[in-house]
Amino acid sequence: MATYKQSGKLQNVLYDIRGPLLEHAMTMEAQGHRILKLNIGNPAPFGFEAPDAILVDMIRNLPEAQGYSDSRGIFSARTAVVQYYQSRGINSIDVDDVYLGNGVSELITLSMQALLNAGDEILIPTPDYPLWTASVALASGTPVHYLCDEDNHWWPDLEDIAAKITPNTKGIVLINPNNPTGAVYPRSILEGIVRLAREHGLIVFADEIYEKILYGDAVHINAASVTGDDVLCLTFSGLSKAYRIAGFRSGWMAISGPKRDAADYIEGINLLANMRLCANVPAQHAIQTALGGHQSINDLILPGGRLRQQRDKAAQLLNAIDGVSCEVAQGALYLFPRLDPEVYPIADDEKFALDLLKQQKILISHGTAFNWVAPDHFRMVTLPSVEVIEDAIGRLADFLSTYKP
């Protein structure tokens, strides 16, 4: 009998957020167990609903959304994206510089496929959102991870970035606000990274999907407002998180900077955009209404708002556990706690997460799934209600009190 094997291109492609741990959790669910899934930032299962105006606008436009759109996306949605960035002080983006995608994920992969040849390097933060590392590897490139410093608010280490730039480096990825740490970068950090990009001719890839989910006095600065006219910047954002419509798959990529110097690269982006014909057209109609309407996310992140309360409670309870420390996230929907190796000498953090799943029916993501350098962290989402968070972290504390790796 013939055997059929996966492509060798997948050898270094990992996405453990939906990997073996989730498969084990699904098996347990099939056996009748109730699993609390704290592994993925999916707002809907936790009671977060899309604004009514977005749903109404999509429904009204369904009769006109049955055919293909322009491969970049419908004009009104791309115009809304341009106007949004203009409101942020970024005036170098034109309608034809905006590409709508089936979520940001599709556009990340597309941007890497259009750029990279074998041996080309992309600098990616560690910890990272693992799709970036996987997309670089799938495009035959080499992911090179630069350190984010937990002792300095999880901000990128500029010296480490500089030390890892080589003649093969083509670009640098910024995830701001960061997934999984929740860090929000100050202007000084962004300016330092852009200075390195300018000096070495690098493209800046700015993943800003959480830009509207900020806590306290955190301020988000768009990378494109710092890169200016002489550093090519690809900005990625969308509606999945701030507008609670992850399942609609509605994202965008906007190109700014010296586009004339990138004409050949942009031609490659256009080629790949044309090949997939277009993004989901009904969801494109959500963009103009979302960006131009009431920003209901603010009601959730301000003091007294549900997301703010849940982040505060989760961070408080985690930091109260002996041997656990957690930098309080300034943005996004996650915490990335550290397990003190002196208290919990964990050699395999995936096994740790599996043991927690088996004993407490709680599914988290282990830290090395985010290309972190040691098995001493895990990520949990802060989307559940305060009551559920209290119960979950109480069970985690009980588990840790007797855990023997």
Phi, psi and chi 1 to 4 in degrees:
 res  aa     phi    psi   chi1   chi2   chi3   chi4
   1 MET       -  141.4  -64.1  -70.6  -68.5      -
   2 ALA   -71.1  148.6      -      -      -      -
   3 THR  -117.2  149.2   57.2      -      -      -
   4 TYR  -125.1  122.6  -54.6   95.5      -      -
   5 LYS  -115.1  155.3  -63.0 -176.8  178.3 -179.6
   6 GLN   -70.5  159.3   63.7 -179.2 -115.7      -
   7 SER   -62.9  144.4  166.8      -      -      -
   8 GLY   -63.0  -19.6      -      -      -      -
   9 LYS   -62.7  -18.9  -64.8 -168.7  -63.1  -66.9
  10 LEU   -91.2    4.2  -60.4  179.9      -      -
  11 GLN   -57.5  -39.3 -177.6  177.4   -1.0      -
  12 ASN  -110.9   21.6  -63.2  -48.3      -      -
  13 VAL  -101.2  115.7  176.0      -      -      -
  14 LEU  -128.7  144.9  -60.4  173.1      -      -
  15 TYR  -147.7   73.7 -168.1   75.7      -      -
  16 ASP   -75.0   -6.7  -77.0  -14.8      -      -
  17 ILE   -60.3  -34.2  -63.4  174.6      -      -
  18 ARG  -120.3   50.4  -69.7 -162.0  177.0 -158.8
  19 GLY  -109.4 -143.0      -      -      -      -
  20 PRO   -59.1  -33.8  -25.6   34.5      -      -
  21 LEU   -63.9  -43.7  -74.8  170.8      -      -
  22 LEU   -65.0  -39.3  177.8   59.8      -      -
  23 GLU   -61.2  -40.2  -67.1  174.8    5.6      -
  24 HIS   -66.3  -39.4 -165.7   92.3      -      -
  25 ALA   -63.5  -39.0      -      -      -      -
  26 MET   -66.0  -37.1  -66.9  171.2   65.1      -
  27 THR   -63.0  -42.8  -61.1      -      -      -
  28 MET   -63.8  -39.3  -67.8  175.3   65.5      -
  29 GLU   -63.1  -40.0  -75.2 -176.9  -40.4      -
  30 ALA   -63.9  -23.5      -      -      -      -
  31 GLN   -88.2   -0.2  -64.9  168.6  -13.1      -
  32 GLY   104.2    1.9      -      -      -      -
  33 HIS   -80.7  147.2  -62.4  -76.7      -      -
  34 ARG   -98.3  119.2  -63.7 -176.8   63.8  179.0
  35 ILE  -107.9  129.0  -53.3  -61.9      -      -
  36 LEU   -87.7  111.9  176.0   58.8      -      -
  37 LYS   -92.2  105.3  -63.9 -172.1  177.4   74.0
  38 LEU  -111.9   30.8  -57.5 -179.1      -      -
  39 ASN  -103.8  -12.7   65.0  -47.7      -      -
  40 ILE  -146.2  142.2 -168.2  165.8      -      -
  41 GLY   -83.2   71.5      -      -      -      -
  42 ASN  -113.1   98.9 -173.1   14.4      -      -
  43 PRO   -63.4  -36.0  -24.3   35.3      -      -
  44 ALA   -57.4  -46.1      -      -      -      -
  45 PRO   -62.1  -14.8  -22.4   33.7      -      -
  46 PHE  -102.2   16.8  -63.7   98.5      -      -
  47 GLY    88.7   11.5      -      -      -      -
  48 PHE   -89.7  121.9  -68.7   94.1      -      -
  49 GLU  -111.9  153.5  -63.5 -177.4  -13.6      -
  50 ALA   -67.6  148.6      -      -      -      -
  51 PRO   -57.9  139.4  -24.8   34.8      -      -
  52 ASP   -57.1  -37.3  -70.8  -17.4      -      -
  53 ALA   -60.5  -35.3      -      -      -      -
  54 ILE   -67.4  -44.9  -68.8  178.1      -      -
  55 LEU   -64.1  -42.9  -59.2 -179.6      -      -
  56 VAL   -62.2  -44.5  168.6      -      -      -
  57 ASP   -64.9  -40.2 -154.1   51.4      -      -
  58 MET   -62.2  -45.0  -79.8 -171.0   60.3      -
  59 ILE   -61.2  -43.7  -68.1  168.6      -      -
  60 ARG   -64.6  -27.5  -73.7  179.8  175.1  173.9
  61 ASN   -95.3    0.2  -77.6  -76.1      -      -
  62 LEU   -57.0  -41.1  -77.3  176.6      -      -
  63 PRO   -59.7  -28.4  -25.9   36.5      -      -
  64 GLU   -96.1    5.8  -73.3   76.0   45.1      -
  65 ALA  -113.4   22.3      -      -      -      -
  66 GLN   -89.6  -17.1  -61.4  175.3   54.3      -
  67 GLY  -106.2  176.7      -      -      -      -
  68 TYR   -64.9  152.3  -62.5  129.6      -      -
  69 SER  -103.7  178.2   71.7      -      -      -
  70 ASP   -49.7  145.8 -178.0  -70.1      -      -
  71 SER   -62.9  -26.2   63.5      -      -      -
  72 ARG   -77.1  -30.1  -69.9 -174.9  179.0   91.6
  73 GLY   131.0  169.9      -      -      -      -
  74 ILE   -68.7  148.4   61.5  174.7      -      -
  75 PHE   -63.0  -43.6 -173.7   81.2      -      -
  76 SER   -63.3  -38.4   60.7      -      -      -
  77 ALA   -69.9  -42.5      -      -      -      -
  78 ARG   -66.9  -35.3  -71.3 -173.8  -72.4  134.4
  79 THR   -63.0  -40.7  -61.3      -      -      -
  80 ALA   -62.6  -38.4      -      -      -      -
  81 VAL   -64.2  -45.5  172.3      -      -      -
  82 VAL   -57.3  -47.7  170.3      -      -      -
  83 GLN   -64.6  -34.5  -68.0  171.5  -18.8      -
  84 TYR   -61.8  -46.7  169.5   69.4      -      -
  85 TYR   -69.6  -30.7  -73.5  120.0      -      -
  86 GLN   -61.4  -38.5  -72.5  174.2  -15.8      -
  87 SER   -66.4  -17.7   74.9      -      -      -
  88 ARG   -96.7    8.7  -56.3  -77.9  -67.9  170.4
  89 GLY    84.8   14.3      -      -      -      -
  90 ILE  -107.8  108.0  -56.6  164.6      -      -
  91 ASN  -110.4    6.9  -62.5  -51.9      -      -
  92 SER   -99.0    9.1   59.9      -      -      -
  93 ILE  -103.5  126.0  -62.6  173.2      -      -
  94 ASP  -105.4  166.3 -172.5   64.7      -      -
  95 VAL   -56.0  -38.9  172.5      -      -      -
  96 ASP   -76.2   -4.1  -73.5  -18.9      -      -
  97 ASP   -92.0    0.9  -59.7  -36.6      -      -
  98 VAL  -109.3  131.5  175.3      -      -      -
  99 TYR  -122.1  124.9  -62.9   77.4      -      -
 100 LEU   -90.8  143.4  -53.3 -174.6      -      -
 101 GLY  -136.9  168.5      -      -      -      -
 102 ASN   -76.8   74.6  -64.4  -58.1      -      -
 103 GLY    78.9  166.1      -      -      -      -
 104 VAL   -64.3  -31.3  166.4      -      -      -
 105 SER   -55.4  -45.0  -58.8      -      -      -
 106 GLU   -61.2  -40.1  177.0 -171.3   48.3      -
 107 LEU   -74.9  -31.7  -64.0  167.7      -      -
 108 ILE   -60.4  -50.2  -71.3  172.5      -      -
 109 THR   -60.7  -42.8  -59.0      -      -      -
 110 LEU   -61.8  -43.2 -173.4  151.5      -      -
 111 SER   -65.2  -34.2   69.0      -      -      -
 112 MET   -74.9  -41.9  -66.0  -64.8  108.8      -
 113 GLN   -61.4  -35.3  -67.4  -79.1   -1.1      -
 114 ALA   -76.1  -17.9      -      -      -      -
 115 LEU  -104.9  -42.6  176.5   68.4      -      -
 116 LEU   -92.1  142.4  -62.9  177.8      -      -
 117 ASN  -114.1  166.9  -66.1  -52.9      -      -
 118 ALA   -55.9  130.6      -      -      -      -
 119 GLY    94.3  -16.2      -      -      -      -
 120 ASP   -69.1  144.2  -70.9  -16.5      -      -
 121 GLU  -115.5  143.5  -62.3  172.8   -4.6      -
 122 ILE  -125.4  129.4  -63.8  -69.9      -      -
 123 LEU   -81.5  127.8  -70.5  163.3      -      -
 124 ILE  -132.6  139.7  -58.3  171.3      -      -
 125 PRO   -68.2  152.3   24.1  -33.2      -      -
 126 THR  -124.3  121.2  177.2      -      -      -
 127 PRO   -73.1  158.4   28.2  -35.8      -      -
 128 ASP  -130.7  170.4   71.0  -18.0      -      -
 129 TYR   -82.6  116.4  176.9   55.0      -      -
 130 PRO   -65.3  -13.5   20.8  -32.1      -      -
 131 LEU   -60.5  -34.0  178.3   69.2      -      -
 132 TRP   -63.7  -48.3  -79.6  103.2      -      -
 133 THR   -61.6  -43.7  -63.6      -      -      -
 134 ALA   -64.8  -40.6      -      -      -      -
 135 SER   -67.5  -37.4  -65.7      -      -      -
 136 VAL   -63.9  -46.4  169.8      -      -      -
 137 ALA   -63.1  -42.0      -      -      -      -
 138 LEU   -63.9  -28.9 -173.5   61.1      -      -
 139 ALA   -87.4   13.7      -      -      -      -
 140 SER    75.1    9.5  -59.6      -      -      -
 141 GLY   -87.3  179.4      -      -      -      -
 142 THR  -118.0  114.6  -58.9      -      -      -
 143 PRO   -74.2  131.9    3.7    6.9      -      -
 144 VAL  -122.4  120.0  176.9      -      -      -
 145 HIS   -94.8  127.1  -68.3  100.6      -      -
 146 TYR  -101.1  151.6   65.5   83.7      -      -
 147 LEU   -82.5  133.5 -176.5   67.0      -      -
 148 CYS  -100.0  134.2  -66.9      -      -      -
 149 ASP   -96.0  110.6 -175.3   -1.1      -      -
 150 GLU   -62.5  -31.2 -174.2  171.2   16.2      -
 151 ASP   -76.7   -7.3  -66.7  -30.2      -      -
 152 ASN  -127.7   52.8 -169.1   28.6      -      -
 153 HIS    63.8   21.8  -47.9  -67.4      -      -
 154 TRP    64.3   24.9  -76.5  115.6      -      -
 155 TRP   -79.4  151.3  -65.8  -15.8      -      -
 156 PRO   -58.9  141.8  -25.7   35.5      -      -
 157 ASP   -87.4  105.9 -176.1  -32.6      -      -
 158 LEU   -64.2  -35.3  -63.6  179.0      -      -
 159 GLU   -66.8  -38.7  -68.6 -175.4    1.2      -
 160 ASP   -66.5  -39.0 -169.3   59.9      -      -
 161 ILE   -60.4  -50.1  -66.8  172.0      -      -
 162 ALA   -59.5  -38.6      -      -      -      -
 163 ALA   -69.2  -20.1      -      -      -      -
 164 LYS  -102.3    2.1  -70.7  175.4  177.1  173.3
 165 ILE   -79.1  130.3  -63.7  173.0      -      -
 166 THR  -129.0  173.5   75.2      -      -      -
 167 PRO   -60.7  -17.9  -26.7   36.0      -      -
 168 ASN   -89.1   -6.2  -65.5  -35.9      -      -
 169 THR   -72.6  128.0  -52.3      -      -      -
 170 LYS  -107.9  -24.8  -58.4  -60.3 -180.0 -175.2
 171 GLY  -166.9  172.1      -      -      -      -
 172 ILE  -134.6  135.9 -178.5  167.8      -      -
 173 VAL   -97.6  132.1  173.5      -      -      -
 174 LEU  -114.6  129.2  -64.6  175.8      -      -
 175 ILE  -115.0  103.2  -54.2  174.3      -      -
 176 ASN  -147.2  115.5  178.9   35.1      -      -
 177 PRO   -58.0  150.3  -25.4   35.5      -      -
 178 ASN   -85.5  139.4 -174.9  -94.1      -      -
 179 ASN  -113.8  114.7  175.3    9.0      -      -
 180 PRO  -107.4   -0.4   36.7  -37.4      -      -
 181 THR   -86.2  -22.3   66.1      -      -      -
 182 GLY    80.1    8.7      -      -      -      -
 183 ALA   -68.4  145.2      -      -      -      -
 184 VAL  -122.1  126.5  177.9      -      -      -
 185 TYR   -87.8  135.5  -57.7  155.2      -      -
 186 PRO   -75.5  167.0   29.8  -35.2      -      -
 187 ARG   -59.6  -36.3 -179.1  172.7  -67.3  -85.2
 188 SER   -61.0  -38.9   59.3      -      -      -
 189 ILE   -67.8  -45.7  -68.5  -68.4      -      -
 190 LEU   -61.5  -42.3  -65.1  174.8      -      -
 191 GLU   -65.1  -36.8  -71.8  176.8  -16.8      -
 192 GLY   -64.9  -41.3      -      -      -      -
 193 ILE   -67.6  -43.1  -69.4  171.7      -      -
 194 VAL   -64.7  -36.4  169.6      -      -      -
 195 ARG   -60.2  -42.7 -177.0  170.3   58.9 -109.1
 196 LEU   -66.3  -40.9  -69.4  170.6      -      -
 197 ALA   -62.1  -41.6      -      -      -      -
 198 ARG   -65.3  -43.8 -178.9  177.9  -67.8  114.7
 199 GLU   -64.6  -34.5  179.3 -179.1  -13.3      -
 200 HIS  -110.0    7.5  -65.1  -82.1      -      -
 201 GLY    66.7   40.2      -      -      -      -
 202 LEU   -97.1  150.9  -52.4 -178.6      -      -
 203 ILE   -86.0  138.8  -57.4  170.9      -      -
 204 VAL   -98.8  123.6  172.3      -      -      -
 205 PHE  -106.7  109.0  -63.2   92.5      -      -
 206 ALA  -106.0  106.4      -      -      -      -
 207 ASP   -89.6  105.8 -177.2  -17.0      -      -
 208 GLU  -123.2   33.0  -61.4  177.2  -15.0      -
 209 ILE   -61.5  -24.1 -171.8   67.7      -      -
 210 TYR  -101.3   19.3  -63.2   99.4      -      -
 211 GLU   -61.9  -23.8   61.9 -176.8  -52.4      -
 212 LYS   -94.7   -4.1  -67.8  179.7  179.2  -70.0
 213 ILE  -104.5   91.1  -57.0  178.2      -      -
 214 LEU  -129.8  149.2  -55.0  168.2      -      -
 215 TYR  -124.1  147.1  -53.3  109.4      -      -
 216 GLY    63.3 -132.9      -      -      -      -
 217 ASP   -95.6   14.9   58.4   -1.6      -      -
 218 ALA   -64.3  138.1      -      -      -      -
 219 VAL  -125.7  128.8  175.3      -      -      -
 220 HIS   -92.9  132.2  179.3  -99.9      -      -
 221 ILE  -114.0  118.8  -59.2  168.8      -      -
 222 ASN   -64.2  132.1  -63.5   97.9      -      -
 223 ALA   -58.3  -35.0      -      -      -      -
 224 ALA   -65.4  -19.7      -      -      -      -
 225 SER   -79.3  -12.2   69.4      -      -      -
 226 VAL  -104.0  -34.9 -178.9      -      -      -
 227 THR   -67.7  -30.5   50.7      -      -      -
 228 GLY    68.7 -149.2      -      -      -      -
 229 ASP   -91.2  -10.1  -64.2  -30.8      -      -
 230 ASP  -116.0    3.0   60.1  -18.7      -      -
 231 VAL  -125.0  121.9  174.2      -      -      -
 232 LEU   -68.2  131.2 -169.1   68.5      -      -
 233 CYS  -133.4  128.6 -178.8      -      -      -
 234 LEU  -109.5  116.8  -85.7   62.6      -      -
 235 THR  -104.3  132.3  -59.5      -      -      -
 236 PHE  -118.2  130.3  -58.2   81.5      -      -
 237 SER  -158.4 -177.4 -165.6      -      -      -
 238 GLY   174.7 -167.4      -      -      -      -
 239 LEU  -102.7   -7.2  -54.2 -175.5      -      -
 240 SER   -57.6  -42.7  -69.7      -      -      -
 241 LYS   -96.3  -58.2  -50.3  -61.0 -177.2  178.0
 242 ALA   -65.3  -27.9      -      -      -      -
 243 TYR  -108.6    6.9  -59.7   92.9      -      -
 244 ARG    58.1   38.7  -72.1   85.9   69.7 -161.4
 245 ILE  -128.7   53.6   49.5  174.1      -      -
 246 ALA   -57.4  -36.0      -      -      -      -
 247 GLY   -72.3  -14.4      -      -      -      -
 248 PHE   -75.0  -23.1  -73.6   19.6      -      -
 249 ARG    56.6   67.1  -46.7  -50.6  -60.4  129.5
 250 SER  -126.9   99.9 -172.1      -      -      -
 251 GLY  -135.5  175.3      -      -      -      -
 252 TRP  -149.3  160.7   61.3   79.4      -      -
 253 MET  -129.3  132.7  174.2  177.9   71.3      -
 254 ALA  -124.5  133.1      -      -      -      -
 255 ILE  -104.8  130.0  -55.3  175.5      -      -
 256 SER  -135.4  168.0   58.2      -      -      -
 257 GLY    98.8 -155.4      -      -      -      -
 258 PRO   -75.9   75.7   29.1  -34.7      -      -
 259 LYS   -66.5  -27.6  -72.9  165.0  -82.3 -169.8
 260 ARG   -63.5  -38.5 -178.3  175.5  -60.1  177.2
 261 ASP   -70.3  -18.8  -64.5  -20.3      -      -
 262 ALA  -106.1   20.5      -      -      -      -
 263 ALA   -57.8  -40.3      -      -      -      -
 264 ASP   -68.8  -41.5 -166.9   61.9      -      -
 265 TYR   -62.2  -44.8  175.9   35.1      -      -
 266 ILE   -64.7  -34.0  -66.9  171.6      -      -
 267 GLU   -61.3  -39.0 -177.4  179.8  -18.1      -
 268 GLY   -65.4  -40.3      -      -      -      -
 269 ILE   -60.5  -43.8  -69.8  172.9      -      -
 270 ASN   -61.9  -39.9  -72.7  -29.7      -      -
 271 LEU   -59.6  -48.4  172.4   62.7      -      -
 272 LEU   -69.1  -35.6  -65.2  179.6      -      -
 273 ALA   -63.4  -40.4      -      -      -      -
 274 ASN   -65.5  -38.2  -70.0  -23.2      -      -
 275 MET   -63.5  -32.5  -74.2  173.4   60.5      -
 276 ARG   -89.2    7.8   52.2  105.4 -152.1 -135.5
 277 LEU    69.3  -65.2  -63.6  177.3      -      -
 278 CYS  -171.6  169.2   67.3      -      -      -
 279 ALA   -81.7  168.0      -      -      -      -
 280 ASN   -49.6  112.2  168.2   14.4      -      -
 281 VAL   -71.0  -45.5  178.4      -      -      -
 282 PRO   -54.2  -40.7  -29.5   37.8      -      -
 283 ALA   -70.0  -24.5      -      -      -      -
 284 GLN   -62.1  -31.1  -65.3 -177.6   39.1      -
 285 HIS   -71.2  -10.6  -75.0  -78.0      -      -
 286 ALA   -79.5  -20.4      -      -      -      -
 287 ILE   -68.2  -48.1  -66.7  174.3      -      -
 288 GLN   -61.3  -45.2 -176.6  177.0   27.0      -
 289 THR   -63.9  -42.0  -59.9      -      -      -
 290 ALA   -63.2  -50.7      -      -      -      -
 291 LEU   -71.3  -29.0  -66.8  179.7      -      -
 292 GLY   -95.1  -11.4      -      -      -      -
 293 GLY   -96.3 -168.1      -      -      -      -
 294 HIS   -60.9  130.6  170.3   64.4      -      -
 295 GLN   -90.5   82.6  -59.9  -58.3  -62.7      -
 296 SER   -65.5  -15.8   57.9      -      -      -
 297 ILE   -59.7  -29.7 -173.9   62.7      -      -
 298 ASN   -62.9  -31.9  -66.7  -28.5      -      -
 299 ASP   -67.9  -19.9  -58.7  -32.1      -      -
 300 LEU   -94.1  -22.7  -61.5  170.4      -      -
 301 ILE  -104.7  -16.1   61.2  175.2      -      -
 302 LEU   -75.2  164.3  -66.9  174.0      -      -
 303 PRO   -51.8  130.9  -28.9   36.4      -      -
 304 GLY    91.6  -15.0      -      -      -      -
 305 GLY   -75.2  153.9      -      -      -      -
 306 ARG   -62.4  -46.6 -176.6  179.3  162.5 -172.7
 307 LEU   -63.6  -39.0  -73.8  175.9      -      -
 308 ARG   -64.4  -46.2  172.6   69.5  175.8  -89.5
 309 GLN   -61.9  -41.1  -70.7 -178.5  -37.3      -
 310 GLN   -68.0  -41.2  -69.6  163.0 -172.2      -
 311 ARG   -61.6  -46.3  179.4 -146.2   63.4  163.6
 312 ASP   -60.2  -46.1  -69.4  -11.3      -      -
 313 LYS   -66.8  -42.9  178.4   57.4   67.9  173.6
 314 ALA   -63.1  -44.8      -      -      -      -
 315 ALA   -64.1  -42.3      -      -      -      -
 316 GLN   -59.8  -47.8  172.9 -162.0  -20.7      -
 317 LEU   -70.2  -38.2  -66.1  175.0      -      -
 318 LEU   -64.4  -43.6  -74.1  166.7      -      -
 319 ASN   -69.8  -14.6  -80.1  -49.1      -      -
 320 ALA   -84.2  -11.1      -      -      -      -
 321 ILE   -82.0  132.0  -59.1  173.6      -      -
 322 ASP   -58.6  127.9 -179.0   49.3      -      -
 323 GLY    84.0    4.6      -      -      -      -
 324 VAL  -117.2  132.1  178.1      -      -      -
 325 SER  -131.7  145.3   58.6      -      -      -
 326 CYS  -146.2  116.3 -178.5      -      -      -
 327 GLU   -63.8  129.0  176.4   80.8   13.3      -
 328 VAL   -73.2  122.2  179.1      -      -      -
 329 ALA   -62.8  137.4      -      -      -      -
 330 GLN   -94.1  -10.1  -64.3  -60.6  -63.2      -
 331 GLY  -160.8  179.6      -      -      -      -
 332 ALA    68.5 -158.8      -      -      -      -
 333 LEU  -128.4   25.2  -57.0  171.0      -      -
 334 TYR  -140.1  159.1  -44.3   97.6      -      -
 335 LEU  -125.1  151.7  -67.1  172.4      -      -
 336 PHE  -129.7   73.1 -162.3   60.7      -      -
 337 PRO   -69.6  154.8  -13.0   27.5      -      -
 338 ARG  -106.6  136.3  178.4  176.9 -177.0  -93.0
 339 LEU  -101.9  113.6  -60.3  167.3      -      -
 340 ASP   -58.0  118.8 -174.9  -15.1      -      -
 341 PRO   -61.4  -23.1  -22.5   33.5      -      -
 342 GLU   -71.6  -27.8  -64.3  -63.9  -37.7      -
 343 VAL   -95.4  -39.2 -179.8      -      -      -
 344 TYR  -126.5   88.3  -50.1  106.0      -      -
 345 PRO   -75.7   71.8   28.0  -34.2      -      -
 346 ILE   -86.1  123.4  -64.2  168.0      -      -
 347 ALA   -96.6  -24.2      -      -      -      -
 348 ASP  -133.4   99.9 -176.7  -18.0      -      -
 349 ASP   -74.3  -22.1   58.6  -13.4      -      -
 350 GLU   -68.1  -39.3 -175.5  172.9   11.9      -
 351 LYS   -65.2  -39.4 -178.7 -179.5 -177.2  -60.8
 352 PHE   -56.6  -47.5  159.3   76.6      -      -
 353 ALA   -65.1  -36.5      -      -      -      -
 354 LEU   -67.8  -40.4 -179.5   60.0      -      -
 355 ASP   -63.4  -40.4  -69.0  -19.9      -      -
 356 LEU   -63.2  -42.0  175.4   64.9      -      -
 357 LEU   -60.7  -46.8  173.0   62.9      -      -
 358 LYS   -65.9  -39.8  -70.5  177.4  177.8  178.4
 359 GLN   -86.2  -37.6  -67.2 -174.4   32.6      -
 360 GLN  -116.2   -2.5  -66.4  -69.0  -20.4      -
 361 LYS    61.4   34.8  -46.1  -60.5 -172.2  -67.8
 362 ILE  -117.9  127.3  -63.0  172.6      -      -
 363 LEU  -105.1  116.0  177.5   61.4      -      -
 364 ILE  -116.9  178.9   58.3  169.0      -      -
 365 SER  -112.1  130.2  -62.3      -      -      -
 366 HIS   -74.5  151.8   53.1  -65.6      -      -
 367 GLY   -63.4  -36.8      -      -      -      -
 368 THR   -69.3  -13.2   55.4      -      -      -
 369 ALA   -65.0  -18.8      -      -      -      -
 370 PHE  -103.2   23.9  -58.3   90.8      -      -
 371 ASN    58.3   30.6  -67.4  -68.1      -      -
 372 TRP   -73.8  156.4 -178.2 -123.4      -      -
 373 VAL   -85.2  -10.3  -65.5      -      -      -
 374 ALA  -144.3  155.9      -      -      -      -
 375 PRO   -85.3   49.7   32.1  -35.5      -      -
 376 ASP  -125.3   15.9   58.4   -2.3      -      -
 377 HIS  -136.5  162.3  -76.2   72.4      -      -
 378 PHE  -146.8  160.4   65.3   92.5      -      -
 379 ARG  -113.2  136.7 -170.3 -167.6   76.6  167.0
 380 MET  -131.0  143.3   64.3  168.8  -74.1      -
 381 VAL   -80.2  151.7  -57.0      -      -      -
 382 THR  -109.1   31.6   55.2      -      -      -
 383 LEU   -83.5  -26.9  -73.7  166.7      -      -
 384 PRO   -65.6  161.0  -18.8   31.3      -      -
 385 SER   -61.1  162.0   67.8      -      -      -
 386 VAL   -56.0  -41.4  166.4      -      -      -
 387 GLU   -62.4  -41.9  -66.0   74.1   18.1      -
 388 VAL   -69.2  -39.5  172.7      -      -      -
 389 ILE   -61.8  -43.5  -76.2  174.6      -      -
 390 GLU   -60.0  -43.6  -70.7  174.8  -25.6      -
 391 ASP   -66.1  -44.6  175.2   67.1      -      -
 392 ALA   -64.3  -45.5      -      -      -      -
 393 ILE   -73.3  -28.9  -62.8  179.7      -      -
 394 GLY   -62.3  -42.6      -      -      -      -
 395 ARG   -67.5  -36.9  -72.4  152.4   61.5 -171.2
 396 LEU   -62.2  -43.4  170.6   65.9      -      -
 397 ALA   -62.6  -41.4      -      -      -      -
 398 ASP   -61.4  -43.1  -70.1  -17.7      -      -
 399 PHE   -61.2  -47.6  170.9   79.5      -      -
 400 LEU   -66.6  -29.3  -72.2  171.6      -      -
 401 SER   -64.7  -21.3   67.6      -      -      -
 402 THR  -123.6    5.5   59.0      -      -      -
 403 TYR   -73.4  129.1 -174.8   59.4      -      -
 404 LYS  -120.0  101.9  -57.1  -61.4 -178.8 -175.2
 405 PRO   -58.1      -  -20.1   31.4      -      -
